[in-house]
């Protein structure tokens, strides 16, 4: 646990990346695997992950993200995009996967499938979008922790125009919405914020044992 805490103390939201340093394919694959293994409500993972490497596309995205340099200078830009809506098919596809992965007859999962459908399908469209977006933040936390453990810098980003991102990346026609971004790579020596002391609430003000 001490190594994990040390890694979390090491990480910070990198403001300036060294554009000459790239995350290796092996390390990138490990980060994406860690993200794929993230928990999600019911295990449904109602989102998709896009790894944006194309320099031309990232140049188009930068103005839509308040002209933040991380968009173009980081080794990779990861976009977590939530499903705008869903129906019973979200549960049915998951149950098919469970059946195939665990060797369980699909009919044996019908009760659980019906329960999930009863809780999720009747939600309003707005509630569905909020719920799917929340799931991306669970994946975000896992990605940031995995990056820290592997001494890969990262910057989670909410400062962007989702509609513009959706348009540039062609997400709207896929029924997806840009929820949150993560720029990954390696910090620049010129990034002064790496030397700032980490500021967090004290345990006494943050944590209550009941």
SVG drawing of the C-alpha trace seen along z (x, -y; Angstrom):
<svg xmlns="http://www.w3.org/2000/svg" viewBox="-40 -29 53 52">
<polyline fill="none" stroke="black" stroke-width="0.4" points="0.0,0.0 2.9,-2.4 4.1,-2.2 0.6,-3.0 0.3,-6.0 3.7,-7.2 2.6,-7.0 -0.5,-9.0 1.6,-11.7 3.9,-11.7 1.1,-12.3 -0.3,-15.7 -2.5,-17.2 0.4,-17.8 0.0,-21.2 2.9,-21.0 4.1,-17.9 7.4,-17.1 6.2,-16.7 9.3,-14.8 8.6,-11.9 6.1,-9.2 4.4,-6.5 5.5,-3.1 2.9,-0.8 3.4,1.7 2.8,-0.9 -0.2,-2.3 -1.7,1.1 -1.3,1.7 -3.0,-1.6 -5.9,-0.7 -6.2,2.8 -6.4,1.2 -9.1,-1.1 -11.0,1.8 -10.9,3.6 -12.5,0.7 -15.6,1.3 -19.0,0.0 -22.5,0.2 -23.9,3.7 -20.6,4.2 -22.3,2.7 -19.6,0.2 -21.9,-2.1 -19.1,-4.0 -16.3,-3.8 -12.7,-4.8 -10.9,-6.6 -7.2,-7.0 -6.4,-10.1 -2.9,-10.0 -3.5,-11.7 -1.8,-15.1 -4.1,-16.8 -7.2,-15.8 -5.7,-16.9 -4.9,-20.3 -8.6,-20.6 -9.5,-19.6 -7.2,-22.0 -9.3,-25.2 -12.4,-23.3 -10.5,-22.7 -9.7,-26.3 -6.5,-26.0 -4.8,-23.9 -1.4,-22.7 -1.9,-19.2 -4.2,-18.4 -1.4,-18.5 1.7,-18.1 0.9,-15.0 1.9,-11.6 -1.7,-10.5 -5.1,-12.0 -7.7,-9.6 -11.4,-10.5 -13.9,-8.7 -17.3,-8.9 -20.5,-7.9 -23.6,-6.5 -26.2,-9.2 -29.0,-6.7 -29.7,-3.0 -32.4,-0.4 -32.8,3.2 -30.0,4.1 -27.4,2.8 -28.4,5.4 -28.9,8.1 -25.5,7.7 -23.9,7.8 -25.8,11.0 -24.6,12.6 -21.1,11.8 -21.5,13.2 -23.0,16.4 -20.1,16.8 -17.4,15.9 -18.6,17.9 -20.2,20.8 -23.6,20.1 -26.8,20.7 -28.4,17.4 -31.7,18.6 -30.1,18.9 -29.4,15.2 -32.9,14.1 -33.9,13.1 -30.9,10.8 -31.3,9.4 -34.9,8.5 -33.9,6.9 -31.4,4.7 -33.8,3.7 -36.4,2.8 -34.0,0.4 -32.4,-1.2 -34.7,-1.1 -37.5,-3.2 -35.1,-6.1 -35.6,-9.4 -33.3,-10.2 -31.6,-12.9 -31.1,-10.4 -29.6,-7.8 -27.1,-10.3 -26.1,-11.3 -25.8,-7.7 -23.6,-6.7 -21.4,-9.8 -20.8,-8.8 -19.5,-5.5 -16.7,-7.1 -15.4,-8.8 -14.9,-5.4 -12.8,-4.4 -11.0,-7.8 -9.9,-7.1 -8.6,-3.7 -6.7,-5.2 -5.1,-7.9 -4.0,-5.5 -2.5,-3.0 -0.6,-5.8 0.8,-7.0 1.9,-3.6 3.8,-3.3 5.2,-6.8 3.3,-8.0 2.1,-11.6 -1.6,-12.4 -4.0,-15.3 -7.7,-14.7 -9.6,-17.5 -13.1,-18.8 -12.3,-22.1 -13.7,-21.5 -16.7,-22.0 -18.3,-18.6 -20.4,-19.4 -17.3,-20.5 -15.5,-17.3 -18.4,-15.2 -18.6,-16.8 -14.8,-16.5 -14.6,-12.9 -17.9,-11.9 -19.4,-10.7 -22.9,-12.0 -23.8,-9.6 -22.5,-6.8 -24.8,-7.8 -21.9,-8.9 -20.9,-12.1 -17.5,-13.3 -17.6,-13.0 -14.0,-13.6 -10.5,-13.7 -7.1,-12.4 -3.9,-13.6 -1.0,-11.2 2.7,-11.4 5.7,-12.8 6.0,-16.1 8.1,-18.9 11.0,-20.2 9.4,-23.6 6.2,-22.7 6.5,-24.6 3.3,-23.0 5.2,-19.7 7.0,-21.3 3.9,-22.5 2.9,-20.8 -0.2,-18.7 -3.2,-20.4 -6.0,-18.2 -8.5,-18.5 -7.3,-17.1 -8.6,-13.6 -10.5,-15.3 -12.4,-17.5 -12.9,-14.9 -13.5,-11.6 -16.1,-10.7 -16.4,-7.4 -19.9,-6.5"/>
</svg>
